[in-house]
């Protein structure tokens, strides 16, 4: 190695060390939250009943209550960060939020970018109807009329399992589907539990009570990759909240139905 090569090597090494020295030290997420005394949570602002902006211009909803529960159990203050569905994960990965609690479903693409805790909220498509209509499975739809939005997930899935004697009435959008159910054009409706909860919030006419599940996609807390201690702590909090009924209270408050036993 000649003199010029040695000098180039030393110069490059010094530059690399300087860059490394300027990089922020990697910190444990749970420890950082405790030291800051604040939990920063990305929450929805346009997806009731999980999250919306209330009359006082503050976020309200299932996810906001869940975030408050976790912060309370961690013994820290809560900072809510309203996000949209498109920027909720970037807010987490760029360090603007410690957690995402925003009706977030788990899928393989997302699992490449972030990690997830255990489920904290139910999210599913199902068949709903009046309490006095006895239906608990697809077979019980025989002879029944069901409203569904054309081309929706529930339409596609229901078409696979409904008996031939069931009458599936398809409508062009959710509002028309729900109007058909409310007006008595159908006995039942196939929709999402969130849609059903929102409708029950607006009107007491023919409340939608769940009959059976069509497709399940529960909500999880989003956490940055590798935060094993933080994930373990949140799972511990969620397990306690499920056991003592506090998470169920949030479900009843916002979804008007108890948590599923298998959540």
N, C-alpha and C positions, 0 to 999 in steps of 0.2 A: 504494500500500500504506500504510494508516494505522498509527499507533503501536501500537495493540493487535494488529494482524495481524503486524507486525514482531516484537513481543515473543513472540507465540505461535510464530512460525516459529523464532526463536532458541532458545526453550525446548525445542521438539520436536527440533531439530537436536542440541542438547546432550545430550538424553536418548538419542537414537539413537547418538551417538558414544560415550556412556558404556557403552551395551549392547555395542557392537562391541568396545570396549576390554576388556570382561570375557569375551569369547568366547575359547576356547582357540585358540592358533595352529595352523593346519593343518600337519601334519608329514608328511614322506615316511615311509611304513611301514618300508621297509628301513633307513633311517637311524635311525629310532627303535629298532628291534630291536638294531642294532649298539651304539647308545649305552647302551641298557638292559643289554646283555650277556645277554639272556634272550629266548627265543622261546616265546611262549605259544600252545599248540595245543589246540584243542577236539577231543577224541577220543571214540569210542564206549565205552560201558561195559556194553552189553547185547546185543552183536551179534557173537558169535564166528563165524569166526576173525579178524574185523577188529578187534574190541576187546571185552574183557571184564575182569572183576576177578579177578586171580589169587589163589592161596592166601595170599599175603602181603598181600592187600588193595590191591595196586598194579595199574594197568592193564597188560594184556598183549595182544598181537595184531599183525596185519599193519600196521594204521594207527599203532600205537605205535612199531613198528620203523621205519616210513617217516618218522615225525616225528623220531625220534632221528637218522636218517640226514641229514635236512635240517639239523637244528640243528648236527650235527657238522661238516658241510660249511660252514656259515655261521660256525663258530667261536664259537658262543654256547651258553649253558646252555639246557636244555629244561625248560619247565614244562608239565606235562600237565593239562588241564582236562576231566574226564569230563563228557560231555553226553548228552542224549537226542536222538532224531531230530527232536523238535519244537523244542528250544531251541538246536540247534547253530548255525543261521544268526543268530538274535538275539544270541548270545554274540559273534559276529564283528562284526555291525553296530553294536553298542553299545560296542565297544572292550574287551570282557572277554577277547578272544582275538585274536591276530594272524592266525591261520590256522584253517581247519577241515579236518581230515584225519579224516573220519568216514564212509567208504563213500558219499561224496556224488556222486550222479549229476547230470548237466547237463540242464536243460530250459529252455524259453523263460521260464517264470515266474520261476525262480531267477535267470536271466541279467538280469532287470530289476532285481534287488536286489544281486547280488554278481557278481564276476568269477571266472574259473576259470583254472587253469594247464593244462598238458598232462596227459593221463591218467597215473596212477601205478600203478593196479591194475586187473586185469580183473574184470568182473562181468557174467555172462551166463547166459542159460538155454540149455541144450543137451541133447543125448542122451548118456548115459553108460552104461558097461557094462564087463564083464570085458575084460582085455587081449586075450584070444584070440578075441573076437567081432569080426570084420572089418566094420566099418561106418564109412563116411566121408562119407556124404551121405544125404539123405532117400530117394533111390532104393534105397539098400542096406537100407532097412527092410522091403522086400518079404519077406513070409513070416515076419517077426520079431514078437515080442510085446513091447510097451513099457508100463511102468507110468507113470501120470501122475496128478497130483492134479486132480480135477474142477474145471473153471472157472478154473484157474490160467492165467497168461500162456503157459506152455509147452504147456498143453492146447489153448488157442485157436490158437496158432501151429502146433503140430504137426498139428492137424486139417486145416490148410490145405495142408500139403506132403506128408503121409504117403501112400504108394501105397495103393490099395484093398485090396491083399492083406496089408497090415500090420494087426496086431491091437492096438488101443490099449485097455488095461485101465485104467479110471478108478476112482480111490479118493477117499474123502471128505476126507482130510487128508494132510499130508506124511509123518507117522509111518506111516500105513497103506500109503502108496505105497512107502516105502522098505522096510518089512517084507515086502511082496509081492516086491520085487526080491531082498532078502536070502534069502528062503526058496525062491527059484527059481521062483516063480509066473510070472515074466516073464524074458525074456533081457536086457532093457535097461530103463532108467528115464530119463524126461525130467524134469529138475529144474534148479535153479540151481547154479552152480559152488560157491557158498558152502555150500549144503546138502550137496553131494557131499563137499566138503573136511571138513566137520564130521562127517559119517558115517564117512569114512575115518579120522578121528582116533579115533573111538570103537571101531571094529571093523575087523579085517583080513579078515572074511568077505566074499567077493565085492567087492573094491575097485571103486569107480566111477572108471573112466578116461574122459576126454572123447573123444567120437566126432566130433561136429560141432556147430556153433553154430546155435541157433534164433533168439535175439534178443540183441543186444549192447548193454550199457549200462555202460561202464567208469566207474571212480571218478576224481574230480578233486579237487585241492586248492582249497578255497574261499578267496578273497581279497576284501577290500573293494574297491569300485569305485574306479577311477582309480589303483590302485597298480601302475603299469606297471613300475617298477624292481624291486619285490618279485616280481612275476610273472616277469619276465625272469630274475631270479636263481634262483628255484625251478625254472624250466624248464631252466636251465643245469645245476643240480644233478641233476635227474631224467635229463637226457640223458646225463650222465656216469655215473650209477648204472646206467642201462640198458646203456651201452657196456662198463663194466668188470665187469658181472655182479652187482653188490651188490644191485640191486633184484630181480634174478632169484632170488638166495639167499633173500630175504624171501618171495617167491612160493612157492618150493619148501618152505620151512619151514612156512608157514601154510596154503597151498592144496594142497600136495603135487603141484603141477604147475608147469612152467616158464611164464614170461610168454609170451603169444602174440606171434608175430613182428611183428604189425601194431599192437601197443599203442603 
